[in-house]
Amino acid sequence: MSTASLALGRVVVVYGGESAERDVSLKSGKAVLSALQRAGVEAIGFDPAEGGLAGLEALVPDCVFIALHGRGGEDGTLQGALELLGIPYTGSGVLASALGMDKQRTKLVWQALGLPTPEAEMLGQDADWTAVVERLGLPLIVKPVHEGSTLGISIVDSRDALERAYREAARFDARVMAERFVVGEEYTVSLLGDEVLPAIRVEVPGGGFYDYEAKYLSNATRYHLPCGLSAEQEAELGALCREAFAAIGGEGWGRVDVMRDADGRFWLIEVNTTPGMTDHSLVPQAAAHAGIDFEHLVVRILEAMRPEPT
């Protein structure tokens, strides 16, 4: 391990929290904490649900490894607090974190820059469901704007199913979006500093949807590494994802999810500024394929963290 990794001081790994993604965050955080300790880093874990911001400050961290997923940790809230406290932290800053957590506004930025992303519109309880279907077509994917881990997401193929899907998504967030569903292959590209890691093609048996169960619980989901694209196609995909991440101001590390349609065109779906780090997660898999083991991965994420605010 590098000398720099051993001179990071006290690292507090923040995980858990109170979002709907708490269980995934607990797994991510514990994996990160264990890896840092094995790497010789002075690291301790902290769950803000148990001690709040005052509890974190009392630990006197030299820096923070953010392993919180969802609202309260991935949306700029914690990042802003750490900025005020003058504590360096991993990943993107306040603006990029808040923007990346908002699927609709991320899409608006991509559209403004001419980046390919499926058409979408916001839904409300009084929406004209028939008109939405006429404008966007079927199938559609309905998702809470501010949730991750596919929580509250549904694929619908009828007007009535659209209304039901809205009700389900609204359980997780007041803002719900319907998006044209791209039928095709699903890819994910991880970014580590200036490096684009190998793309992964995700395959759910039976052509199913890569939902919460497929992501975190199932052992049947297949992760294709190499992804099956030609070198030229994978380079095109990597460049697109790097541009998409930079468009929202992403820094340090992250992941961009993409669909590829039957014509071979890539469509940006969403960005993750604090991706999962569980044993089923995609960033560690991509890193391992690039020759970066988990311990080196977490140390590199730390070494690429934002400097102390001035």
C-alpha positions as CSV (number, residue, x, y, z in Angstrom):
1,M,0.0,0.0,0.0
2,S,1.3,3.5,-0.8
3,T,2.8,5.7,1.8
4,A,0.1,8.3,1.1
5,S,-2.6,5.8,2.2
6,L,-0.9,5.4,5.5
7,A,-0.7,9.1,6.1
8,L,-4.4,9.9,5.8
9,G,-4.9,10.2,9.5
10,R,-8.1,9.1,11.2
11,V,-10.7,8.1,8.6
12,V,-14.3,7.9,9.6
13,V,-16.4,5.7,7.3
14,V,-20.0,7.1,7.4
15,Y,-22.6,4.5,6.6
16,G,-26.2,3.5,7.5
17,G,-28.2,6.6,7.9
18,E,-32.0,6.8,7.7
19,S,-32.7,6.7,4.0
20,A,-34.6,3.9,2.3
21,E,-31.2,2.6,1.2
22,R,-30.0,2.1,4.8
23,D,-29.5,-1.7,4.6
24,V,-27.4,-1.4,1.4
25,S,-25.4,1.4,3.0
26,L,-24.6,-0.7,6.1
27,K,-23.2,-3.4,3.9
28,S,-21.2,-1.0,1.8
29,G,-19.8,0.8,4.8
30,K,-18.8,-2.3,6.7
31,A,-17.0,-3.6,3.6
32,V,-15.1,-0.4,3.1
33,L,-14.2,-0.1,6.8
34,S,-12.8,-3.6,6.9
35,A,-10.8,-3.1,3.7
36,L,-9.3,0.2,5.0
37,Q,-8.3,-1.4,8.2
38,R,-6.7,-4.3,6.4
39,A,-4.8,-1.7,4.3
40,G,-3.3,-0.2,7.5
41,V,-5.5,2.9,7.5
42,E,-6.7,4.2,10.9
43,A,-10.4,3.8,10.2
44,I,-13.5,3.7,12.3
45,G,-17.1,3.4,11.4
46,F,-20.0,5.8,12.2
47,D,-23.7,5.6,11.7
48,P,-25.3,9.1,11.7
49,A,-28.7,7.5,12.7
50,E,-27.1,6.8,16.1
51,G,-25.2,9.9,16.7
52,G,-26.0,12.6,14.3
53,L,-23.6,15.2,13.0
54,A,-22.5,16.1,16.5
55,G,-21.4,12.4,17.0
56,L,-19.4,12.5,13.8
57,E,-17.7,15.8,14.8
58,A,-16.8,14.3,18.2
59,L,-14.8,11.6,16.5
60,V,-12.4,14.3,15.2
61,P,-11.9,12.8,11.8
62,D,-9.1,13.9,9.5
63,C,-11.3,12.9,6.6
64,V,-14.5,11.1,5.9
65,F,-15.2,8.2,3.5
66,I,-18.9,8.6,2.6
67,A,-20.6,5.3,2.2
68,L,-24.1,6.6,2.7
69,H,-26.6,5.9,-0.1
70,G,-29.7,7.9,-0.9
71,R,-31.1,11.0,0.7
72,G,-29.1,12.5,3.6
73,G,-25.8,11.2,2.4
74,E,-25.6,11.1,-1.4
75,D,-27.7,14.2,-2.1
76,G,-25.3,17.0,-1.0
77,T,-26.6,17.3,2.6
78,L,-23.7,15.6,4.3
79,Q,-21.3,17.1,1.8
80,G,-22.5,20.6,2.7
81,A,-22.1,19.9,6.5
82,L,-18.6,18.6,6.0
83,E,-17.7,21.7,4.0
84,L,-18.9,23.8,6.8
85,L,-16.8,21.8,9.3
86,G,-13.8,21.9,7.1
87,I,-13.5,18.1,6.9
88,P,-12.3,16.6,3.6
89,Y,-14.5,13.8,2.2
90,T,-14.6,11.3,-0.7
91,G,-16.6,11.7,-3.9
92,S,-18.4,14.6,-5.5
93,G,-19.1,18.0,-3.9
94,V,-22.4,19.5,-2.8
95,L,-23.7,20.6,-6.3
96,A,-22.8,17.4,-8.1
97,S,-24.2,15.2,-5.3
98,A,-27.5,17.1,-5.2
99,L,-27.8,17.1,-9.0
100,G,-26.9,13.4,-9.4
101,M,-29.5,12.4,-6.9
102,D,-32.2,14.2,-8.9
103,K,-32.8,12.0,-11.9
104,Q,-35.0,14.6,-13.7
105,R,-32.6,17.6,-13.3
106,T,-29.6,15.4,-14.3
107,K,-31.6,14.5,-17.4
108,L,-32.3,18.2,-18.1
109,V,-28.5,18.9,-18.0
110,W,-27.7,16.1,-20.3
111,Q,-30.4,17.2,-22.7
112,A,-29.1,20.8,-22.7
113,L,-25.7,19.5,-23.7
114,G,-27.0,17.2,-26.4
115,L,-26.2,14.0,-24.6
116,P,-28.5,11.0,-25.4
117,T,-31.0,10.2,-22.7
118,P,-34.6,8.9,-23.1
119,E,-37.5,11.3,-23.2
120,A,-39.3,11.7,-19.9
121,E,-41.8,13.8,-18.0
122,M,-42.9,14.4,-14.5
123,L,-46.1,12.8,-13.1
124,G,-48.6,14.0,-10.6
125,Q,-51.7,12.5,-9.0
126,D,-53.9,14.4,-11.5
127,A,-51.9,13.5,-14.6
128,D,-53.6,12.6,-17.8
129,W,-52.3,9.0,-18.0
130,T,-53.6,8.5,-21.5
131,A,-51.8,11.6,-22.8
132,V,-48.6,10.6,-21.1
133,V,-48.7,7.3,-22.9
134,E,-49.4,9.0,-26.2
135,R,-46.5,11.4,-25.8
136,L,-43.8,8.9,-24.6
137,G,-45.1,5.6,-25.9
138,L,-44.9,2.2,-24.2
139,P,-43.2,0.6,-22.4
140,L,-42.4,3.2,-19.8
141,I,-40.3,3.1,-16.7
142,V,-41.7,5.0,-13.7
143,K,-39.3,6.0,-10.9
144,P,-39.0,8.2,-7.8
145,V,-36.8,11.1,-8.7
146,H,-34.7,11.0,-5.5
147,E,-34.3,7.3,-4.8
148,G,-31.6,4.8,-5.8
149,S,-31.2,1.1,-5.7
150,T,-34.3,0.9,-8.0
151,L,-36.6,1.4,-5.0
152,G,-40.1,2.2,-6.2
153,I,-39.3,1.6,-9.9
154,S,-41.8,-0.2,-12.2
155,I,-41.8,-1.0,-15.9
156,V,-45.3,-0.5,-17.3
157,D,-46.9,-1.5,-20.6
158,S,-50.4,0.0,-20.3
159,R,-52.2,3.1,-19.2
160,D,-53.7,1.5,-16.1
161,A,-50.4,0.1,-15.1
162,L,-48.9,3.6,-15.4
163,E,-51.3,5.0,-12.8
164,R,-50.6,2.1,-10.4
165,A,-46.8,2.5,-10.9
166,Y,-47.1,6.2,-10.1
167,R,-48.9,5.4,-6.8
168,E,-46.1,2.9,-5.9
169,A,-43.3,5.4,-6.7
170,A,-45.0,8.2,-4.8
171,R,-44.6,6.1,-1.7
172,F,-40.9,6.8,-1.9
173,D,-40.9,10.4,-3.2
174,A,-43.2,13.3,-3.8
175,R,-41.6,13.7,-7.3
176,V,-42.1,10.9,-9.8
177,M,-40.9,10.6,-13.3
178,A,-42.0,8.5,-16.3
179,E,-39.3,7.8,-18.9
180,R,-39.4,6.0,-22.2
181,F,-38.1,2.5,-21.5
182,V,-35.2,1.6,-23.7
183,V,-35.4,-2.1,-24.7
184,G,-32.0,-3.6,-25.0
185,E,-28.8,-4.3,-23.2
186,E,-27.9,-2.7,-19.9
187,Y,-24.3,-1.4,-19.2
188,T,-22.7,0.3,-16.3
189,V,-19.4,2.2,-16.4
190,S,-17.4,3.1,-13.2
191,L,-15.1,6.1,-13.0
192,L,-12.1,6.3,-10.6
193,G,-10.4,9.6,-10.7
194,D,-9.4,10.1,-14.4
195,E,-9.7,6.4,-15.1
196,V,-12.6,4.8,-16.9
197,L,-12.9,1.2,-15.6
198,P,-14.1,-1.6,-17.8
199,A,-17.7,-1.6,-18.7
200,I,-20.0,-4.3,-17.3
201,R,-23.0,-5.7,-19.1
202,V,-25.7,-6.7,-16.7
203,E,-28.0,-9.6,-17.6
204,V,-31.0,-10.7,-15.5
205,P,-32.1,-14.3,-16.2
206,G,-35.2,-14.5,-18.3
207,G,-34.8,-10.9,-19.5
208,G,-36.0,-9.6,-16.2
209,F,-35.5,-6.1,-14.8
210,Y,-32.4,-5.2,-12.8
211,D,-34.3,-4.4,-9.6
212,Y,-33.4,-4.4,-5.9
213,E,-33.6,-8.2,-5.7
214,A,-31.5,-8.7,-8.8
215,K,-28.9,-6.1,-7.6
216,Y,-28.5,-7.2,-4.0
217,L,-30.1,-10.5,-3.2
218,S,-30.0,-12.8,-6.3
219,N,-27.0,-14.9,-7.2
220,A,-28.5,-15.5,-10.6
221,T,-27.8,-12.1,-12.1
222,R,-24.9,-12.2,-14.6
223,Y,-22.2,-9.6,-14.8
224,H,-20.3,-9.8,-18.1
225,L,-16.7,-8.8,-17.9
226,P,-15.5,-8.2,-20.6
227,C,-18.8,-6.7,-21.6
228,G,-18.9,-8.1,-25.1
229,L,-18.5,-4.8,-27.0
230,S,-15.8,-4.2,-29.5
231,A,-12.8,-2.1,-28.3
232,E,-14.1,0.8,-30.4
233,Q,-17.7,0.5,-28.9
234,E,-16.4,0.3,-25.4
235,A,-14.2,3.3,-25.9
236,E,-17.3,5.2,-27.2
237,L,-19.3,4.1,-24.2
238,G,-16.5,5.1,-21.8
239,A,-16.1,8.6,-23.4
240,L,-19.9,9.1,-23.2
241,C,-20.0,8.2,-19.5
242,R,-17.0,10.4,-18.6
243,E,-18.7,13.3,-20.4
244,A,-22.0,12.6,-18.6
245,F,-20.3,12.5,-15.2
246,A,-18.4,15.7,-15.9
247,A,-21.6,17.4,-17.0
248,I,-23.0,17.3,-13.5
249,G,-19.7,18.2,-11.9
250,G,-18.9,14.7,-10.7
251,E,-15.5,14.1,-8.9
252,G,-13.4,11.4,-7.4
253,W,-15.4,8.3,-8.3
254,G,-18.9,7.3,-9.5
255,R,-20.9,5.2,-11.9
256,V,-23.0,5.9,-14.9
257,D,-25.8,3.5,-16.0
258,V,-26.6,3.2,-19.7
259,M,-28.9,1.2,-22.0
260,R,-28.0,0.2,-25.6
261,D,-30.9,-0.2,-28.0
262,A,-31.4,-2.6,-30.9
263,D,-29.7,-0.1,-33.2
264,G,-26.6,0.0,-31.1
265,R,-27.2,3.5,-29.7
266,F,-26.3,4.2,-26.1
267,W,-28.8,6.1,-23.8
268,L,-27.8,7.6,-20.5
269,I,-30.1,6.6,-17.7
270,E,-28.6,7.9,-14.4
271,V,-25.5,8.7,-12.5
272,N,-24.4,7.5,-9.1
273,T,-22.1,9.7,-7.1
274,T,-21.8,7.2,-4.1
275,P,-22.1,3.8,-5.7
276,G,-22.6,0.6,-3.7
277,M,-19.6,-1.2,-2.3
278,T,-21.2,-4.5,-1.3
279,D,-20.2,-8.0,-2.5
280,H,-22.7,-7.7,-5.3
281,S,-21.8,-4.1,-6.3
282,L,-20.5,-3.1,-9.7
283,V,-17.6,-0.7,-9.0
284,P,-15.6,-3.3,-7.1
285,Q,-16.2,-5.8,-9.9
286,A,-15.0,-3.4,-12.6
287,A,-12.0,-2.5,-10.5
288,A,-11.0,-6.1,-10.0
289,H,-11.2,-6.7,-13.7
290,A,-8.8,-3.8,-14.2
291,G,-6.4,-5.3,-11.6
292,I,-7.4,-3.2,-8.7
293,D,-8.3,-5.3,-5.6
294,F,-10.9,-4.0,-3.1
295,E,-8.3,-2.7,-0.6
296,H,-6.5,-0.7,-3.2
297,L,-9.8,0.6,-4.6
298,V,-11.0,2.1,-1.3
299,V,-7.5,3.6,-0.7
300,R,-7.5,5.2,-4.2
301,I,-11.0,6.6,-3.6
302,L,-9.6,8.2,-0.4
303,E,-6.5,9.5,-2.1
304,A,-8.7,11.2,-4.7
305,M,-10.9,12.9,-2.2
306,R,-11.8,16.6,-2.2
307,P,-9.3,18.8,-0.5
308,E,-10.1,20.6,2.8
309,P,-12.3,23.6,2.0
310,T,-10.5,27.0,2.1
